[in-house]
């Protein structure tokens, strides 16, 4: 099936064409983070995906009109052919973005030289950094990991890759006070941007009592800091992307349609395909991404994901806690993938409802 055939197959579903693909090339990881959504680690059962399978899926995504591909894990750098995979993706003419997600601890000078040699404007390297100090970052990722991650970022910036590097930060109760210092650290390191996401109560975080989502008070405190502190506001506008502030900015507007539902599918290292990395209920998964063509898998998924689209519309109209909420236009019940991850249900508000309510009502 070609791009036209795929579009025709989608025409009656209301879904968007697959634009960005996140592809896990291994389930193994050198770390065993307390908040890992996929529960990767040194003993994970999902091993390395054969490189020829990865290349085939990447090529088919490109042939179907895909614009982005993100290589992830586990820890992508553990895959013995991770660089060859990136080089292959870089050669696909339709890809405007080729992304690598890593914890940064394994970056060698030779790896950095190889990344620089790709000479690709669309290269994006996303390094996980969950705080501005070892005390907060190492709390979830393990002793010594902060120093290794920052060292990797610093060496990439020194090699001229700073504009290609962003920091992935998970908002948690123990690290929210680090946000101002983290933005200042990014400025000093010379990297591109902070990409933040609130902790999801899924995966390993369900069983771990040492991590928790931020509180409403932490969100409103950050809002107060943004309005009262000119230096913090300047750093935020240059580098930041924190939910508390972005929600407050858009509170009176229709929220972005963040529920991609097939526009950004996620392929696990076992070959299971979900409509996105956050929406992973087994009833809406398709198996066999490394045995079937990508188009075949997507066509199998479209009817399932169209049902999710109907649920999404129903949520906006009928969720009781949303009626009368000042943020309904912008939020609409929030992310239903998050809602399902936290509760096992779709027809409930997302797990950040109290945070959103505090932000929308803040003056």
Buried (B, 14 or more C-beta within 10 A) or exposed (E): BEBEEBEEBBEEBBBBBBBBBBBBBBBBBBBBBBBBBBBBBEEBEBBBBEBEBBBBBBBBBBBBBBBBBBBBBBBBBBBEBBBBBBBBBBBBEBBBBBBBBBBBBBBEEEBBEBBBEBEBEBBBBBBBBBBBBBEBBBBBBBEEBBEBBBEBBBBBBEEEBBBBBBBBBBBBEBBBBBBBBBBBBBEEBBBBBBBBBBBBBBBBBEEBEEBBBBBBEBBBBBBEBBEEEEEBBEBBEEBBBBBBBBBBEBBEEEBEEEBBBBBBBBBBBBBBBBBBBBBBBEEBBBBBBBEBBBBBBBBBBBEBBBBBBEBBEEBBEEBEEBEEBEBBBBBBBBBBBBBBBBBEEBBBBBBBBBBBBBBBEBE
